[in-house]
Amino acid sequence: MLKQLFPVKHVVGYVASLVLTLIALVVLMDLPAAVEIGILAVTAILQASLQLVMFMHIGESSEKKSLYINIAFAIFMALVTIFGTLFIFVWGWYA
């Protein structure tokens, strides 16, 4: 009975999130910039995927098409925001 009530999957997801966060802290060491960016990118993608699957239950809905469209739109908006900021502040493109 107690085994059914204990959220094993959620605890494993939480511990995995903590491990990924600790791995991302490796960038505080003196590493080349390309290696640091690579570590951060990989751990960020894994962390986002883990959060979507474990805690936001992305695969449990019957409306999978709309969920993936929403995720694609969110990624698109994030990229527009990031590159728009780079164009304005770093690369000096003004309207």
Secondary structure, 3 states (H helix, E strand, C coil): CHHHHCCHHHHHHHHHHHHHHHHHHHHHCCCCHHHHHHHHHHHHHHHHHHHHHHHCCCCCCCCHHHHHHHHHHHHHHHHHHHHHHHHHHHCCCCC
